[in-house]
Each structure stands twice: as structure tokens, then as C-alpha cells.
Amino acid sequence: MDLHLKELRALVTGSSRGLGYAVAFALAQEGCRVAINGREEAKVSATARRLAAETGAQVIALAGDVSDPDVPERLVGESARALGGLDILITNAGGPPAGAFESFNEAAWQKAIDLSLLSHVRLIRAALPHLKQSKFASVLTVTSYSVKQPIPNLVLSNSIRAATAGLTKSLALELGMAGIRFNSILPGWTETERVYELMKSRAALNHTTLEEEIANQSRESPLGRMGQPEEFAKRGRLPGLASRLLHYRSPDGGGWRDD
């Protein structure tokens, strides 16, 4: 199925593994030219080479921690120079650590805000001049279903990701008439390294095992299991999730989706 993404230029942050990688792979399969990002230069470079070899798309590797205030602007600038502009921005980052409210000090809150809110703000702010020049401009912020239903022992994520959803909806209203679509995607429990880390934390808290916690969480899903990153990106046989969001337009020019 042709989703009309060929030759569009995309930056996907947090894409050397997990959900970000799955989305970058799906976009590259559709013919997008993709810039991927991760904190470890060797890992993101190896991932870019693999993506390019498997899809035939142009893929560039950009190392950097998006929670660092100086990194987002650099990532956007290098992406636009290498790709000749920018049409699609997908802001994604690993979440803050698990824990109860009283276990976190001021520094922990600030670090989580830099990672799970301000990274989106800084990336979008840097990308806007390039997106305003595109006829197909779209921004997708990746958050969590905790925006709608807080998850026990994840107070940092529950609080800060809700702010990112509010940011996305606000920008959909503010910049929709400029032709830039803004959408947020709220993934549930998916088998990624990040989720396994959370399951280990939950097992330690509950005095259980990793396997028990995965089984317990799987039973809560209508499918009886956790999702796969590829399903997040493609929704099985349906058109690509990221691609559907990129082509979705609400009456105000943007939207908020919790697929």
C-alpha cells in the first residue's frame, strides 16, 4: 500500500531501539528519508546502517541525549541539512524512572521534565522554521497511555507526560491553520527494553519475578499479551500507525489520538 510518504524527510528521536526504531523502520519502508537518533553514537550508527540496508532508504545517524538543552536544536539542524529540509518530526524519548512521590527530589523532577516535556518543546521549536516550509508538515509526540490513566509507581511519567499531551493539543490549535499537523500517540504496554526495566522495578516492589509481572500485565490486555513495537508502527495489516497519524487532519488542522 502506497501511503504517499516517499521522499518525505523525517526526524525520529529515541529511535535506536524500541518504539522509535519501529516507527523509523516503517517510515523508511515507505520511502521516507529518515534521520534517527540515540544517545550512543556506535549504536545509532549501526542501527542506521542496518535500516538503510534493509529498506534501501536514506538513513542518517545522529547521536545525542535529547534531555540535554543544547542537543535538540543541533539534531534538527543536522537533519535538515542532511535531508534537504524537514517534513516530519516524531519526538520520542525514554521515560523517567519508576518510583513513588516521596522517593524523588527536586533534581529528579527537573531531569524528568527535561526528558519527557522540554525535549519535545525544544525539538518542536527548532523544527518549526523548517516545517513551515513543507507542504506536508506533521509533528507526532510519543507519550503514554498514562496520560489518560495514571500507572501505579510512575508518578514522574504520569505527571509530566500529561503536560506533553497538553502541549500537543495546544499546538494543534495554534499552528493548524499554518498547515502543520500535531498529534500525540499514547502507547500502552509494549515489549521494549524500557518496559522490561519497568517490569523489573515492579517485581522488586511486589517481591515477585519479572516473568510473573509480565504475565500479570499481559492478562490485563484484551489480547492477553503485551504489544510488539512493529504493531505500534504498523498496526499489523492496517496502514502504518505513524503514517495514519501523519495524514490525519481534524477540522482545526491538528489532533490528538490515543490509538
Secondary structure as GFF3:
##gff-version 3
##sequence-region A 1 259
A	DSSP	beta_strand	9	12	.	.	.	ID=ss1
A	DSSP	alpha_helix	18	29	.	.	.	ID=ss2
A	DSSP	beta_strand	33	38	.	.	.	ID=ss3
A	DSSP	alpha_helix	41	55	.	.	.	ID=ss4
A	DSSP	beta_strand	59	63	.	.	.	ID=ss5
A	DSSP	alpha_helix	71	83	.	.	.	ID=ss6
A	DSSP	beta_strand	88	91	.	.	.	ID=ss7
A	DSSP	three_ten_helix	101	103	.	.	.	ID=ss8
A	DSSP	alpha_helix	106	113	.	.	.	ID=ss9
A	DSSP	pi_helix	114	118	.	.	.	ID=ss10
A	DSSP	alpha_helix	119	131	.	.	.	ID=ss11
A	DSSP	beta_strand	138	142	.	.	.	ID=ss12
A	DSSP	three_ten_helix	145	147	.	.	.	ID=ss13
A	DSSP	alpha_helix	155	175	.	.	.	ID=ss14
A	DSSP	three_ten_helix	176	178	.	.	.	ID=ss15
A	DSSP	beta_strand	181	185	.	.	.	ID=ss16
A	DSSP	alpha_helix	193	206	.	.	.	ID=ss17
A	DSSP	alpha_helix	210	219	.	.	.	ID=ss18
A	DSSP	alpha_helix	229	234	.	.	.	ID=ss19
A	DSSP	alpha_helix	241	247	.	.	.	ID=ss20
###
